[in-house]
Amino acid sequence: MIARPPIALIVEDSKAFSNALREFLTLCFPQFEVHEARTGASALEQLQRLQPRLILMDIQLPDMNGLEVTRRIKAQAPDTEVIAMSMMDGQRIAEKALAAGAAGFISKDHLFQDLVALLARFNDPHQKNKRPLQSTPAQP
């Protein structure tokens, strides 16, 4: 029997940003089967069907707050790792994401430079539970 590849779900309403993120993940992390959702409702539906191992969650979605979607995902699938993403940067939004159950937070301003390091930690069982994953802090 062939093992099913791990699934990553990108929850992002911007099609252009989602497509760029999909291409980046496919290139840098070819072991993942990558799927996309444009809304919180679609993400919750796909959670049941796909059972993703990793979700990259935009905080600002057209139908729901991404933090609320994260709470619901963690309630339904506690082993699914969620990394929150937002154009907003700063400690306060990162703390809100972690409080909602996200394993980490990435500012979209730093997304591509930080995602490789964060996902490397995600894949390393020795590093995974040491501390929350967080992108590079904004420079003043």
Secondary structure, DSSP 4 states (H G I P E B T S, - for coil): -PPPPPEEEEE-S-HHHHHHHHHHHHHH-TTSEEEEESSHHHHHHHHHHH--SEEEEESB-SSSBHHHHHHHHHHH-TTSEEEEEES--SHHHHHHHHHTT-SEEEEGGGHHHHHHHHHHHHH-TTTTTTS-EEPPPPP-
